[in-house]
């Protein structure tokens, strides 16, 4: 293949990839390019909380700041926007409970149910609760976030 032909094929390939990416990212409606999730935490709070999130194994069940991978089963609700659904005090009580299922029952098998983090130092539980409560969702996406959490927790479609 000649150099000119390779250049033309490469340009066609780039145009196709750009078209596919554009079509995947483009959603009809008022909020086409608006990302619904954000955090009000400072950089230091987020960094310290994410260290606890990783070291405590939260990522094995919860997704945070990632696109859902259709090939990977994540049994627990996404944490993006959890601060719009739960308060810092509620999250702290939940993380501190010896039996989180008593606060928020789960349909999941025992190995996937929320473990107790009551043994974590209080400062770490408070930091996690503060950070999780900073994970907000924009008003226009709040109902979708509520539905997604409901479906994960119950296995039922929210009819609201």
Contact map, one row per residue, 1 for C-alpha under 8 A:
1110110000000000000000000000000000000000000000000000000000000000000000000000000000000000000000000000000000000000000000000000000000000000000000000000000000000000
1111110000000000000000000000000000000000000000000000000000000000000000000000000000000000000000000000000000000000000000000000000000000000000000000000000000000000
1111111000000000000000000000000000000000000000000000000000000000000000000000000000000000000000000000000000000000000000000000000000000000000000000000000000000000
0111111100000000000000000000000000000000000000000000000000000000000000000000000000000000000000000000000000000000000000000000000000000000000000000000000000000000
1111111110000000000000000000000000000000000000000000000000000000000000000000000000000000000000000000000000000000000000000000000000000000000000000000000000000000
1111111111000000000000000000000000000000000000000000000000000000000000000000000000000000000000000000000000000000000000000000000000000000000000000000000000000000
0011111111100000000000000000000000000000000000000000000000000000000000000000000000000000000000000000000000000000000000000000000000000000000000000000000000000000
0001111111110000000000000000000000000000000000000000000000000000000000000000000000000000000000000000000000000000000000000000000000000000000000000000000000000000
0000111111111000000000000000000000000000000000000000000000000000000000000000000000000000000000000000000000000000000000000000000000000000000000000000000000000000
0000011111111100000000000000000000000000000000000000000000000000000000000000000000000000000000000000000000000000000000000000000000000000000000000000000000000000
0000001111111110000000000000000000000000000000000000000000000000000000000000000000000000000000000000000000000000000000000000000000000000000000000000000000000000
0000000111111111000000000000000000000000000000000000000000000000000000000000000000000000000000000000000000000000000000000000000000000000000000000000000000000000
0000000011111111100000000000000000000000000000000000000000000000000000000000000000000000000000000000000000000000000000000000000000000000000000000000000000000000
0000000001111111110000000000000000000000000000000000000000000000000000000000000000000000000000000000000000000000000000000000000000000000000000000000000000000000
0000000000111111111000000000000000000000000000000000000000000000000000000000000000000000000000000000000000000000000000000000000000000000000000000000000000000000
0000000000011111111100000000000000000000000000000000000000000000000000000000000000000000000000000000000000000000000000000000000000000000000000000000000000000000
0000000000001111111110000000000000000000000000000000000000000000000000000000000000000000000000000000000000000000000000000000000000000000000000000000000000000000
0000000000000111111111000000000000000000000000000000000000000000000000000000000000000000000000000000000000000000000000000000000000000000000000000000000000000000
0000000000000011111111100000000000000000000000000000000000000000000000000000000000000000000000000000000000000000000000000000000000000000000000000000000000000000
0000000000000001111111110000000000000000000000000000000000000000000000000000000000000000000000000000000000000000000000000000000000000000000000000000000000000000
0000000000000000111111111000000000000000000000000000000000000000000000000000000000000000000000000000000000000000000000000000000000000000000000000000000000000000
0000000000000000011111111100000000000000000000000000000000000000000000000000000000000000000000000000000000000000000000000000000000000000000000000000000000000000
0000000000000000001111111110000000000000000000000000000000000000000000000000000000000000000000000000000000000000000000000000000000000000000000000000000000000000
0000000000000000000111111110000000000000000000000000000000000000000000000000000000000000000000000000000000000000000000000000000000000000000000000000000000000000
0000000000000000000011111110000010000000000000000000000000000000000000000000000000000000000000000000000000000000000000000000000000000000000000000000000000000000
0000000000000000000001111111000110000000000000000000000000000000000000000000000000000000000000000000000000000000000000000000000000000000000000000000000000000000
0000000000000000000000111111101110000000000000000000000000000000000000000000000000000000000000000000000000000000000000000000000000000000000000000000000000000000
0000000000000000000000000111111100000000000000000000000000000000000000000000000000000000000000000000000000000000000000000000000000000000000000000000000000000000
0000000000000000000000000011111100000000000000000000000000000000000000000000000000000000000000000000000000000000000000000000000000000000000000000000000000000000
0000000000000000000000000001111100000000000000000000000000000000000000000000000000000000000000000000000000000000000000000000000000000000000000000000000000000000
0000000000000000000000000011111111000000000000000000000000000000000000000000000000000000000000000000000000000000000000000000000000000000000000000000000000000000
0000000000000000000000000111111111000000000000000000000000000000000000000000000000000000000000000000000000000000000000000000000000000000000000000000000000000000
0000000000000000000000001110001111100000000000000000000000000000000000000000000000000000000000000000000000000000000000000000000000000000000000000000000000000000
0000000000000000000000000000001111110000000000000000000000000000000000000000000000000000000000000000000000000000000000000000000000000000000000000000000000000000
0000000000000000000000000000000011111100000000000000000000000000000000000000000000000000000000000000000000000000000000000000000000000000000000000000000000000000
0000000000000000000000000000000001111100000000000000000000000000000000000000000000000000000000000000000000000000000000000000000000000000110110000000000000000000
0000000000000000000000000000000000111110000000000000000000000000000000000000000110000000000000000000000000000000000000000000000000000011110000000000000000000000
0000000000000000000000000000000000111111000000000000000000000000000000000000000110000000000000000000000000000000000000000000000000000011110000000000000000000000
0000000000000000000000000000000000001111100000000000000000000000000000000000000000000000000000000000000000000000000000000000000000000111000000000000000000000000
0000000000000000000000000000000000000111110000000000000000000000000000000000000000000000000000000000000000000000000000000000000000000111000000000000000000000000
0000000000000000000000000000000000000011111011000000000000000000000000000000000000000000000000000000000000000000000000000000000000100110000000000000000000000000
0000000000000000000000000000000000000001111111000000000000000000000000000000000000000000000000000000000000000000000000000000000000000000000000000000000000000000
0000000000000000000000000000000000000000111111100000000000000000000000000000000000000000000000000000000000000000000000000000000000000000000000000000000000000000
0000000000000000000000000000000000000000011111110000000000000000000000000000000000000000000000000000000000000000000000000000000000000000000000000000000000000000
0000000000000000000000000000000000000000111111111000000000000000000000000000000000000000000000000000000000000000000000000000001000100000000000000000000000000000
0000000000000000000000000000000000000000111111111100000000000000000000000000000000000000000000000000000000000000000000000000000000100000000000000000000000000000
0000000000000000000000000000000000000000001111111110000000000000000000000000000000000000000000000000000000000000000000000000000000000000000000000000000000000000
0000000000000000000000000000000000000000000111111111000000000000000000000000000000000000000000000000000000000000000000000000001000000000000000000000000000000000
0000000000000000000000000000000000000000000011111111100000000000000000000000000000000000000000000000000000000000000000000001001100100000000000000000000000000000
0000000000000000000000000000000000000000000001111111110000000000000000000000000000000000000000000000000000000000000000000000000000000000000000000000000000000000
0000000000000000000000000000000000000000000000111111111000000000000000000000000000000000000000000000000000000000000000000000000000000000000000000000000000000000
0000000000000000000000000000000000000000000000011111111100000000000000000000000000000000000000000000000000000000000000000001000100000000000000000000000000000000
0000000000000000000000000000000000000000000000001111111111100000000000000000000000000000000000000000000000000000000000000000000100000000000000000000000000000000
0000000000000000000000000000000000000000000000000111111111100000000000000000000000000000000000000000000000000000000000000000000000000000000000000000000000000000
0000000000000000000000000000000000000000000000000011111111000000000000000000000000000000000000000000000000000000000000000000000000000000000000000000000000000000
0000000000000000000000000000000000000000000000000001111111000000000000000000000000000000000000000000000000000000000000000000000000000000000000000000000000000000
0000000000000000000000000000000000000000000000000000111111111000000000000000000000000000000000000000000000000000000000000000000000000000000000000000000000000000
0000000000000000000000000000000000000000000000000000111111111100000000000000000000000000000000000000000000000000000000000000000000000000000000000000000000000000
0000000000000000000000000000000000000000000000000000110011111111000000000000000000000000000000000000000000000000000000000000000000000000000000000000000000000000
0000000000000000000000000000000000000000000000000000000011111100000000000100000000000000000000000000000000000000000000000000000000000000000000000000000000000000
0000000000000000000000000000000000000000000000000000000011111110000000000111000000000000000000000000000000000001000000000000000000000000000000000000000000000000
0000000000000000000000000000000000000000000000000000000001111111000000000111111000000000000000000000000000000000000000000000000000000000000000000000000000000000
0000000000000000000000000000000000000000000000000000000000101111110100000100111100000000000000000000000000000000000000000000000000000000000000000000000000000000
0000000000000000000000000000000000000000000000000000000000100111110000000000011100000000000000000000000000000000000000000000000000000000000000000000000000000000
0000000000000000000000000000000000000000000000000000000000000011111000000000000100000000000000000000000000000000000000000000000000000000000000000000000000000000
0000000000000000000000000000000000000000000000000000000000000011111100000000000000000000000000000000000000000000000000000000000000000000000000000000000000000000
0000000000000000000000000000000000000000000000000000000000000000111110000000000000000000000000000000000000000000000000000000000000000000000000000000000000000000
0000000000000000000000000000000000000000000000000000000000000010011111010000000000000000000000000000000000000000000000000000000000000000000000000000000000000000
0000000000000000000000000000000000000000000000000000000000000000001111111000000000000000000000000000000000000000000000000000000000000000000000000000000000000000
0000000000000000000000000000000000000000000000000000000000000000000111111000000000000000000000000000000000000000000000000000000000000000000000000000000000000000
0000000000000000000000000000000000000000000000000000000000000000000011111000000000000000000000000000000000000000000000000000000000000000000000000000000000000000
0000000000000000000000000000000000000000000000000000000000000000000111111100000000000000000000000000000000000000000000000000000000000000000000000000000000000000
0000000000000000000000000000000000000000000000000000000000000000000011111110000000000000000000000000000000000000000000000000000000000000000000000000000000000000
0000000000000000000000000000000000000000000000000000000000011110000000011111100000000000000000000000000000000000000000000000000000000000000000000000000000000000
0000000000000000000000000000000000000000000000000000000000001100000000001111100000000000000000000000000000010001000000000000000000000000000000000000000100000000
0000000000000000000000000000000000000000000000000000000000001100000000000111110000000000000000000000000000000001000000000000000000000000000000000000000110000000
0000000000000000000000000000000000000000000000000000000000000110000000000111111000000000000000000000000000000000000000000000000000000000000000000001100110000000
0000000000000000000000000000000000000000000000000000000000000111000000000001111101000000000000000000000000000000000000000000000000000000000000000000100000000000
0000000000000000000000000000000000000000000000000000000000000111000000000000111111000000000000000000000000000000000000000000000000010010000000000000000000000000
0000000000000000000000000000000000001100000000000000000000000011100000000000011111000000000000000000000000000000000000000000000000000011100000000000000000000000
0000000000000000000000000000000000001100000000000000000000000000000000000000001111111000000000000000000000000000000000000000000000000011100001001000000000000000
0000000000000000000000000000000000000000000000000000000000000000000000000000011111111100000000000000000000000000000000000000000000011011100000000000000000000000
0000000000000000000000000000000000000000000000000000000000000000000000000000000011111111000000000000000000000000000000000000000000011111100000000000000000000000
0000000000000000000000000000000000000000000000000000000000000000000000000000000011111110000000000000000000000000000000000000000000001011100001000000000000000000
0000000000000000000000000000000000000000000000000000000000000000000000000000000011111110000000000000000000000000000000000000000000000000000000000100000000000000
0000000000000000000000000000000000000000000000000000000000000000000000000000000001111111011000000000000000000000000000000000000000001000000000000000000000000000
0000000000000000000000000000000000000000000000000000000000000000000000000000000000111111111000000000000000000000000000000000000000001000000000000000000000000000
0000000000000000000000000000000000000000000000000000000000000000000000000000000000100111111100000000000000000000000000000000000011011000000000000000000000000000
0000000000000000000000000000000000000000000000000000000000000000000000000000000000000011111110000000000000000000000000000000000010000000000000000000000000000000
0000000000000000000000000000000000000000000000000000000000000000000000000000000000000111111111000000000000000000000000000000000000000000000000000000000000000000
0000000000000000000000000000000000000000000000000000000000000000000000000000000000000111111111100000000000000000000000000000000010011000000000000000000000000000
0000000000000000000000000000000000000000000000000000000000000000000000000000000000000001111111110000000000000000000000000000110110000000000000000000000000000000
0000000000000000000000000000000000000000000000000000000000000000000000000000000000000000111111111000000000000000000000000000000000000000000000000000000000000000
0000000000000000000000000000000000000000000000000000000000000000000000000000000000000000011111111001001000000000000000000000000000000000000000000000000000000000
0000000000000000000000000000000000000000000000000000000000000000000000000000000000000000001111111001000000000000000111000000100010000000000000000000000000000000
0000000000000000000000000000000000000000000000000000000000000000000000000000000000000000000111111100000000000000000111100000100000000000000000000000000000000000
0000000000000000000000000000000000000000000000000000000000000000000000000000000000000000000011111111000000000000000111000000000000000000000000000000000000000000
0000000000000000000000000000000000000000000000000000000000000000000000000000000000000000000000011111000000000000000111000000000000000000000000000000000000000000
0000000000000000000000000000000000000000000000000000000000000000000000000000000000000000000000001111111000000000001100000000000000000000000000000000000000000000
0000000000000000000000000000000000000000000000000000000000000000000000000000000000000000000001101111111110000000011100000000000000000000000000000000000000000000
0000000000000000000000000000000000000000000000000000000000000000000000000000000000000000000000000011111111000000110000000000000000000000000000000000000000000000
0000000000000000000000000000000000000000000000000000000000000000000000000000000000000000000000000011111110000000000000000000000000000000000000000000000000000000
0000000000000000000000000000000000000000000000000000000000000000000000000000000000000000000001000011111110000000000000000000000000000000000000000000000000000000
0000000000000000000000000000000000000000000000000000000000000000000000000000000000000000000000000001111111000000000000000000000000000000000000000000000000000000
0000000000000000000000000000000000000000000000000000000000000000000000000000000000000000000000000001111111100000000000000000000000000000000000000000000010000000
0000000000000000000000000000000000000000000000000000000000000000000000000000000000000000000000000000100111110000100000000000000000000000000000000000000011000000
0000000000000000000000000000000000000000000000000000000000000000000000000000000000000000000000000000000011111000000000000000000000000000000000000000000011100000
0000000000000000000000000000000000000000000000000000000000000000000000000010000000000000000000000000000001111111100000000000000000000000000000000000000010000000
0000000000000000000000000000000000000000000000000000000000000000000000000000000000000000000000000000000000111111100000000000000000000000000000000000000000000000
0000000000000000000000000000000000000000000000000000000000000000000000000000000000000000000000000000000000011111100000000000000000000000000000000000000000000000
0000000000000000000000000000000000000000000000000000000000000000000000000000000000000000000000000000000000011111100000000000000000000000000000000000000000000000
0000000000000000000000000000000000000000000000000000000000001000000000000011000000000000000000000000000000011111110000000000000000000000000000000000000000000000
0000000000000000000000000000000000000000000000000000000000000000000000000000000000000000000000000000100001011111111000000000000000000000000000000000000000000000
0000000000000000000000000000000000000000000000000000000000000000000000000000000000000000000000000001100000000001111100000000000000000000000000000000000000000000
0000000000000000000000000000000000000000000000000000000000000000000000000000000000000000000000000011000000000000111110000000000000000000000000000000000000000000
0000000000000000000000000000000000000000000000000000000000000000000000000000000000000000000000111111000000000000011111100000000000000000000000000000000000000000
0000000000000000000000000000000000000000000000000000000000000000000000000000000000000000000000111100000000000000001111110000100000000000000000000000000000000000
0000000000000000000000000000000000000000000000000000000000000000000000000000000000000000000000111100000000000000000111111000100000000000000000000000000000000000
0000000000000000000000000000000000000000000000000000000000000000000000000000000000000000000000010000000000000000000111111000000000000000000000000000000000000000
0000000000000000000000000000000000000000000000000000000000000000000000000000000000000000000000000000000000000000000011111101100000000000000000000000000000000000
0000000000000000000000000000000000000000000000000000000000000000000000000000000000000000000000000000000000000000000001111111100000000000000000000000000000000000
0000000000000000000000000000000000000000000000000000000000000000000000000000000000000000000000000000000000000000000000011111110000000000000000000000000000000000
0000000000000000000000000000000000000000000000000000000000000000000000000000000000000000000000000000000000000000000000001111111000000000000000000000000000000000
0000000000000000000000000000000000000000000000001001000000000000000000000000000000000000000000000000000000000000000000011111111100000000000000000000000000000000
0000000000000000000000000000000000000000000000000000000000000000000000000000000000000000000100110000000000000000000011011111111110000000000000000000000000000000
0000000000000000000000000000000000000000000000000000000000000000000000000000000000000000000100000000000000000000000000000111111111000000000000000000000000000000
0000000000000000000000000000000000000000000010011000000000000000000000000000000000000000000000000000000000000000000000000011111111100000000000000000000000000000
0000000000000000000000000000000000000000000000001001100000000000000000000000000000000000000100000000000000000000000000000001111111110000000000000000000000000000
0000000000000000000000000000000000000000000000000000000000000000000000000000000000000001101100100000000000000000000000000000111111111000000000000000000000000000
0000000000000000000000000000000000000000000000000000000000000000000000000000000000000001000000000000000000000000000000000000011111111100000000000000000000000000
0000000000000000000000000000000000000000100011001000000000000000000000000000000000000000000000000000000000000000000000000000001111111110000000000000000000000000
0000000000000000000000000000000000000000000000000000000000000000000000000000001001100001001000000000000000000000000000000000000111111110000000000000000000000000
0000000000000000000000000000000000000000000000000000000000000000000000000000000001110111001000000000000000000000000000000000000011111111000000000000000000000000
0000000000000000000000000000000000000011100000000000000000000000000000000000000000100000000000000000000000000000000000000000000001111111000000000000000000000000
0000000000000000000000000000000000001111100000000000000000000000000000000000001111110000000000000000000000000000000000000000000000111111100000000000000000000000
0000000000000000000000000000000000001111000000000000000000000000000000000000000111110000000000000000000000000000000000000000000000001111110000000000000000000000
0000000000000000000000000000000000011100000000000000000000000000000000000000000111110000000000000000000000000000000000000000000000000011111011001000000000000000
0000000000000000000000000000000000011100000000000000000000000000000000000000000000000000000000000000000000000000000000000000000000000001111111000000000000000000
0000000000000000000000000000000000000000000000000000000000000000000000000000000000000000000000000000000000000000000000000000000000000000111111000000000000000000
0000000000000000000000000000000000010000000000000000000000000000000000000000000000000000000000000000000000000000000000000000000000000000011111100000000000000000
0000000000000000000000000000000000010000000000000000000000000000000000000000000000000000000000000000000000000000000000000000000000000000111111111000000000000000
0000000000000000000000000000000000000000000000000000000000000000000000000000000010010000000000000000000000000000000000000000000000000000111111111100000000000000
0000000000000000000000000000000000000000000000000000000000000000000000000000000000000000000000000000000000000000000000000000000000000000000111111110000000000000
0000000000000000000000000000000000000000000000000000000000000000000000000000000000000000000000000000000000000000000000000000000000000000000011111111000000000000
0000000000000000000000000000000000000000000000000000000000000000000000000000000010000000000000000000000000000000000000000000000000000000100011111111100000000000
0000000000000000000000000000000000000000000000000000000000000000000000000000000000001000000000000000000000000000000000000000000000000000000001111111110000000000
0000000000000000000000000000000000000000000000000000000000000000000000000000000000000000000000000000000000000000000000000000000000000000000000111111111000001100
0000000000000000000000000000000000000000000000000000000000000000000000000000100000000000000000000000000000000000000000000000000000000000000000011111111100000000
0000000000000000000000000000000000000000000000000000000000000000000000000000110000000000000000000000000000000000000000000000000000000000000000001111111110000000
0000000000000000000000000000000000000000000000000000000000000000000000000000000000000000000000000000000000000000000000000000000000000000000000000111111111111100
0000000000000000000000000000000000000000000000000000000000000000000000000000000000000000000000000000000000000000000000000000000000000000000000000011111111111100
0000000000000000000000000000000000000000000000000000000000000000000000000011100000000000000000000000000000000000000000000000000000000000000000000001111111110000
0000000000000000000000000000000000000000000000000000000000000000000000000001100000000000000000000000000011110000000000000000000000000000000000000000111111100000
0000000000000000000000000000000000000000000000000000000000000000000000000000000000000000000000000000000001100000000000000000000000000000000000000000011111110000
0000000000000000000000000000000000000000000000000000000000000000000000000000000000000000000000000000000000100000000000000000000000000000000000000000011111111000
0000000000000000000000000000000000000000000000000000000000000000000000000000000000000000000000000000000000000000000000000000000000000000000000000000011101111100
0000000000000000000000000000000000000000000000000000000000000000000000000000000000000000000000000000000000000000000000000000000000000000000000000010011000111110
0000000000000000000000000000000000000000000000000000000000000000000000000000000000000000000000000000000000000000000000000000000000000000000000000010011000011111
0000000000000000000000000000000000000000000000000000000000000000000000000000000000000000000000000000000000000000000000000000000000000000000000000000000000001111
0000000000000000000000000000000000000000000000000000000000000000000000000000000000000000000000000000000000000000000000000000000000000000000000000000000000000111
